[in-house]
Amino acid sequence: MQKITVVIPTYRHKNRIEDLLDLIRSLTKASNLEYIHEVLVVDNGNSLDKEPKYFELFSCKKIKIIDEPRIGLNYARNTGVANASSEIIAFLDDDVVIAPAWAESIVSGHCDSDILCVGGPVIIRNQKLRYPHWFSDYFLRFLLPPSFPVASGPLRSPYFLIGANMSFKKKAFTAYGLFDPDLDRKGKNLLSNGDIEFIIRIPHGLIKYESQAVAIEKIKENRLTRYFSVRRIFWQGISDAIMVKKRGVDHFYDKKEIFFTPHFIKEWVSTSIKGNFFEAFCRLVRLFSYRYEAIVLLFKKAR
């Protein structure tokens, strides 16, 4: 039976240890542990508190802590790839927990030797959250996709996988390179697309969706503010521009939202007529930051 290496990049944030321990507990349940060869916790920026009080991180022999001093989510992911000893490498965010059938489903998805990428849904943990009146699926999809396919099978548009719950055969990195450090979080900036940019290097027919490989995420309340939403969408536009420069617009998944086209105008007018003025404003923010990415990054560097 094939077994997997699980890579968990982690960086300093509020409640990180508590969230990380929740994930470790879900990984070390018997139903998942049977299919896991090792768990690599990549300490990004050497900021993980390694005091004995967090003994659960060390109590399982399969769990290893690896330091990556360079700040950046993709630096951490690449360090995980370099240290993985299994032929299947799975990536999870440090603030999710996984379902009992997660590891088995990932292994099952990779049984076909041609499949290079397998991922599953990321759903919102059952929690008592009061969403702001302006919060819609438009904003939700910048946190996680609002919907996934119902059944397992080849992944097709408009659905896509995200870095919180994705896996690859090691030979995918030999064939297509590593994650791009220019396209992901570094400290407080909100660059993104590093996961998607790597996945689109892989031909569609070699990517599979597993409906039972479920990761469950808790949305933090500070991500439900107008301030965070504007920042997130502003950086999304910059990320879009970098990705298009690297991979071309033909493979970009959100072409209709980054150009001032009749479709964009129609959507913007419709949103405004419905009274969703903050969403209409954010659509313009993304359009602007995409168009002026070079100026924005130059200004940030000068600061």
Secondary structure by P-SEA (a helix, b strand, c coil): cbbbbbbbbbccccaaaaaaaaaaaaaacccccccccbbbbcccccccccccccccccccccbbbbbbccccaaaaaaaaaaaccccbbbbbccccccccaaaaaaaaaaccccccbbbbbbbbccccccccccccaaaaaaacccccccccccccccccccccbbbbcaaaaaccccccccccccccccccaaaaaaaaacccccbbbbccbbbbbbbbcccccaaaaaaaaaaaaaaaaaaaaacccccccccccccccaaaaaaaaaaaaacaaaaaaaaaaaaaaaaaaaaaaaaaaac
